[in-house]
Amino acid sequence: MGHLFADRAEAGALLAERLLGLRAPVVLALPRGGVAVALPIVRRLGGVLDVLVTRKIGYPPTPELGVGAIAEGGEPVMDEALMAKLGLDEAELAEVIAGERRELARRVSVYRGERALPALAGRDVVVVDDGLATGVTARAALRAVAAARPGQVTLAVPVGAWETVLALRAEADEVVVLATPSGFRSVGQWYDRFDQLSDADVVALLSWA
């Protein structure tokens, strides 16, 4: 199957059409890629755009393998099935988690400075990313949002692995996804252009909002 989207901006514009029932929500993008998807959504719906910073918690021998994630304002959320398969205990990841907390704090400072997250209590919130593979970072983000007692919470992504989309329906009031293609290996395979964004790119996108 070929690419579904030219780039994140096109994916966000298409996603916005599926969210028209929401009026002026708080749109929280998971950086970095989610910010480029979220900008067209805010331009279409109105509301507030901000980031909700998350960090993957990697398996120490193979850091690119995510065994959990942490979101600002939340606690680590682990992939329990994968942890059991690897014979890992969360206590063994204490050093990795501490490092990711430091990086998370650094990114919050870069993206938001001293500004706090928008107040979420009682407000409709849309959590946006550029796709769902394992979904562990989205799960951490949704749980951090839930702790702030928002109104309706919607997870919105252009593309995702079907099993992940199903699993995350328990974490949000609504999950909006444009495509759940078979043969899902990675998020980037469904985009024609899937450039890695820098911190400076994220700051620029937020300023354009």
ABEGO torsion letter per residue (X at the ends): XBBABABAAAAAAAAAAAAAABBGBBBBBBOAAAAAAAAAAAAAAEEBBBBBBBBBBBBAABAABBABBBBBGBBBBBBAAAAAAAGBBAAAAAAAAAAAAAAAAAAAAAAAEABBBBBABGBBBBBBBAEBBAGAAAAAAAAAAAAAGBBBBBBBBABBBAAAAAAAAAABABBBBABBBBGBABAAAABABBBBBBAAAAAAAAAAX
